[in-house]
Amino acid sequence: MTTIYHNPRCSKSRQTLALLEENGIQPEVRLYLKDAPSIAEIKELIEQLALSPIEMMRTKESLYKELGLSKESTDEERIQAMHSHPSLIERPIVIHNGKAKIGRPPEQVLELF
């Protein structure tokens, strides 16, 4: 089973989905902005990506600063922020066989297969 955390308004997300489909992979599409991941799902994504919470965040978004997040924020604060505001989650994320990759660049997700 393959899943993509997808934002159709994001060009990298659209490119990653197209790349998967071109390679014969029909992922389950999770529109994570409408269907926000739970705290447990975010923690699992962090583990699957083998990244820290801040590495999974869009820290350049104005919302990041508006929420008072900074280098001093705790991992729990970051995880809660991603749950409450899924637009802070870096995108796209592809999950396959218990591992995940961020599609930046899109070709990077092919390492999962």
C-alpha positions in Angstrom: 0.0 0.0 0.0 1.3 3.4 -1.0 -0.1 6.7 0.4 0.6 10.3 -0.7 -0.1 13.2 1.6 -1.2 15.5 -1.2 -2.0 19.1 -1.7 -3.5 19.6 -5.2 -2.6 23.3 -5.1 1.2 22.5 -4.7 3.1 22.0 -7.9 5.6 19.6 -6.2 2.8 17.6 -4.9 1.1 17.4 -8.3 4.5 16.5 -9.9 5.1 13.7 -7.3 1.6 12.2 -7.8 2.1 12.3 -11.6 5.6 10.7 -11.2 4.1 7.8 -9.1 1.3 7.3 -11.7 3.8 7.3 -14.6 5.7 4.5 -12.8 2.5 2.4 -12.5 2.0 3.3 -8.8 -1.6 4.1 -7.8 -1.3 5.6 -4.3 -4.1 6.3 -1.9 -4.4 10.1 -1.9 -4.7 11.7 1.5 -5.9 15.3 1.2 -4.2 16.1 4.5 -5.4 19.8 4.6 -9.0 18.6 4.7 -8.2 15.4 6.7 -5.6 16.5 9.2 -3.4 13.7 10.6 -3.8 12.9 14.3 -0.9 13.4 16.7 -0.2 9.7 16.6 -0.1 9.8 12.7 2.3 12.7 12.8 4.6 10.9 15.2 4.5 7.8 13.0 5.3 10.0 9.9 8.3 11.5 11.7 9.5 8.0 12.5 8.9 6.7 8.9 10.7 9.8 7.5 13.6 9.4 10.0 13.4 13.2 10.6 12.9 15.5 13.5 9.6 17.3 13.8 11.2 20.6 12.7 12.6 18.9 9.5 9.0 18.0 8.6 7.7 21.5 8.9 7.3 24.4 6.6 9.2 26.9 8.8 9.2 29.6 6.2 5.4 29.9 6.3 4.2 33.1 8.1 1.9 30.9 10.2 5.0 29.3 11.8 6.0 32.6 13.2 2.4 33.7 13.9 2.0 30.7 16.2 5.1 31.7 18.1 7.1 28.7 17.0 10.9 29.1 16.9 14.1 27.1 17.3 13.3 27.0 21.1 10.0 25.3 20.5 9.7 21.7 21.8 9.0 18.7 19.5 5.6 18.3 21.2 4.7 22.0 20.4 5.7 21.4 16.8 3.7 18.2 16.5 0.7 19.9 18.0 1.0 22.8 15.6 1.2 20.4 12.6 -1.9 18.6 13.9 -3.8 21.9 14.4 -2.5 23.5 11.3 -1.6 20.8 8.7 -0.5 23.5 6.2 2.7 23.5 8.3 3.5 19.9 7.2 6.1 19.7 4.4 4.6 18.2 1.3 4.2 15.9 -0.4 5.0 12.9 1.7 4.8 9.4 0.2 4.6 6.4 2.4 5.4 2.8 1.2 6.1 -0.3 3.2 6.5 1.5 6.5 9.0 4.1 5.1 8.4 7.6 3.9 10.0 10.3 1.8 9.3 14.0 1.2 8.9 14.6 -2.5 11.3 17.5 -2.7 12.5 16.9 -5.4 9.7 14.6 -6.6 12.1 11.9 -7.8 13.3 11.3 -4.3 10.1 9.3 -3.5 11.1 6.7 -6.1 13.8 5.5 -3.6 10.9 3.9 -1.7 10.3 1.4 -4.5 
